[in-house]
Structure formats: structure tokens, C-alpha cells
Amino acid sequence: MTLRSGIVLFVRSPRKRFRIAVVIGTRPEAVKLAPVILRLLKTRGSKPIVLCTGQHGELAASVLDAFGIRDYDRLKLKRANGTLWDLSSPLISQLGQWFDEHPVDAVLVQGDTTSAFLAALAAYYHRIPVGHVEAGLRTGNRYSPFPEELNRRLLSTLATWHFAPTKAAAAQLRRDGIDSEKIFLTGNTVVDAMRSMMPPLSRASKSGRSILVTCHRRENLGAPMRAVLEALRIIARRNPDVKIAFPVHPNPDIRRAVAPVLAGISNVTLCGPMPYREFLGAMAAAHLVLSDSGGVQEEATALGKPVLVLRNETERQEGIENGPLKLVGADSRRIVRETERLLRDDKVYRKMCRASDVFGDGKAAVRVVNILIRELGRAG
């Protein structure tokens, strides 16, 4: 069976079982790779080996557990601080040693994290081919998002197979000089992950005029974060009937910034990161979302939930053009203005409530796995 895009959905399983390492560093990676892992486990031609780097520690592990994935290896990553070099140095060393001890036929990484980039680099050092899930996203600004934008570009030079989530991402890879025969349009696996959690969400009731907030990206630390928090403080005090829920990232720098500004405000709830199913329920129930997360932009587009994106650029322009996303950056006045417009103007609000399948149809994991097995069979 072939899609109009030319992607084969079903292929005959080879006699050999290919050992495929799936490397996960962060919670979003766990969400987006969980459907791929589950598909690999159901595919006779594959033997997945899941490796957690420890970049997000228990956050990633809790997501895998929610999807019923409990069999995985884990690096013993110890970090003295939150710098990128403090993460990168021990991680590349441990990844190299892990590949020494675990011969595999291919490595799968997802997205744009330090874990994904270094896993691809370690695989290259071992001459192991790499499949890059969610390949081809770009903002054009090498420092935004930081360091993810450059990680993506470097990953494209290391990867053997490029699994593009959208037509725009595939076109970008071709502009970057990637061989068209190694670019595969699959859709985004986050839609697969969402749909696997959707039955409980159908019972979610709308929680009135509520706002869900996430803000954690490295480029928003410091002055941008302070501007976002000041905007939230103003919104909360000027709109006492609006409830704001803010699951705070465990990064100590973020926690230290958030608490002095928002703690103690009666209609602001600060909590730790929510389990994935609970977070999706909170998003479905919220009136609108403020976030700098890439995954949230994709999930909200699928749900038709208005999102004010706390960034100046986005690599997910499809959500701007076809869905409910609007860039507001870290400008406190603009955040307040646009949030209150959505709270008070029903016409503006309804215009942003546009669900779209531009990021996928829920079959991305099937495509990724079948293409990978087919390509390994051809090479073998």
C-alpha cells in the first residue's frame, strides 16, 4: 500500500531481525519516540534497544512508563551544573562506550537535543547508520532556538535517513543538499502519541477561562523569562476570574526565576511537570495556551487550541499558517495584550481555534519503522 507521497505503509518483514538502538534524552523525545518503539516491538524484522541518556532523567522515564515501555538501558549521567559542555563531555564518552558494548545495525534519534546530536555523532564514529526522526526543521537563526537550531543542521550531515514531518521540512532538506532518495515524508510522531492518549481526553471538561503555561527554553532564560513572568503576573491580577496553571520545568534556574514573581498569587497554580496524559488533558481543557515548546505547538495545532508562542521565530510555520499559533516573543506588553484579546474577543478567539492535521495523520511511526526496515534490508 502506497500513499500519494510515495511512502510505503506496509512492507514484507525480512528474515533478519535488525538491532535498532533508539536513543532518548528528554521528555519530548520520549513522547515522540514512544510510538516508534512500540511499532518496532510489533515488527518481526526489528529488535529495538532503548537507551535513555539521562538528560531529563526521571521526566523521560515517566513518559516511557506511561506508554508501557519499561525495558531500556540507562546511562549514569552526572552533571555538576546546567551548562552544555558539562552535559556534552560525559555524554559523548558514555555513548561511545555504550556503542562499543552494544553492536547495533542502526540508531534512531529524534528532534534537536544535545542527546540526539551526540548520539548521532557517536554512531558515526562507530560507522553505524542513523535515522533522524523529525528532520528538516529550521528557523534560519542559528541562535534561536539555542542550541537546537545548530543541532538540527549538524544532525542532517550525520544522518543516513531523514524522516521529515512535513512537506516544508522535506523541501528544506533538499535545499540543504540532502539526497532526495534519503528523505522520507512521514508526518510527526507526536500525533501518533496524542491519538494513543485520546480516549481519556474525550471526557475532559472545559475548565472555564483557564490558561496553561510552559516556558523552559534556554534562549528564554534571564531577561526574556523575567518579561514572560511579569506578563503572567499582570494577566493574573487584572483577570482574577482566569486560572493560570504553570507546570514549572525542574531546571533550578527556571524555578528560582518563577517562584518570586508568581508564588502566592491566588489564581496562579505552580506545579511540577505533569504526566503526559494529564498534560494533554489540561491542554484540551484550557481556554488558551502560552508556551515556548515546539511539541506544544504541534499538539495544539492538532487539537485546535489557541497558542501564543513565547518565541520570536518558529520552525513550525505550518501551525501559524494553518492552525492556532501566533508568535508573541518575550515582550511582556505584547503577551498581555494578545492574551487579553483572546480572553475578551470571541471573534478573535474563534478564528484561532483551527484544528489541522498539517503535522500528521497518526501513522508516522508505521512509516518510519517500515521505511527503516526496508532500507536496512536493501543495505544488508
Secondary structure, DSSP 8 states (H G I E B T S, - for coil): -B-TTS-BS-----SS-EEEEEEE-SHHHHHHHHHHHHHHHH-TTEEEEEEE-SSSTHHHHHHHHHTT----EE-----SSS-HHHHHHHHHHHHHHHHHHS--SEEEEETT-HHHHHHHHHHHHTT--EEEET-----SBTTBSTTHHHHHHHHHHH-SEEEESSHHHHHHHHHTT--GGGEEE---HHHHHHHHTHHHHTT----SSEEEEE---GGGTTHHHHHHHHHHHHHHHH-TT-EEEEE--S-HHHHHHHHHHHTT-TTEEEE----HHHHHHHHHH-SEEEE--HHHHHHHHHHT--EEESSS--S-HHHHHHSSEEE-TT-HHHHHHHHHHHHH-HHHHHHH-----TT--S-HHHHHHHHHHHHHHHH-
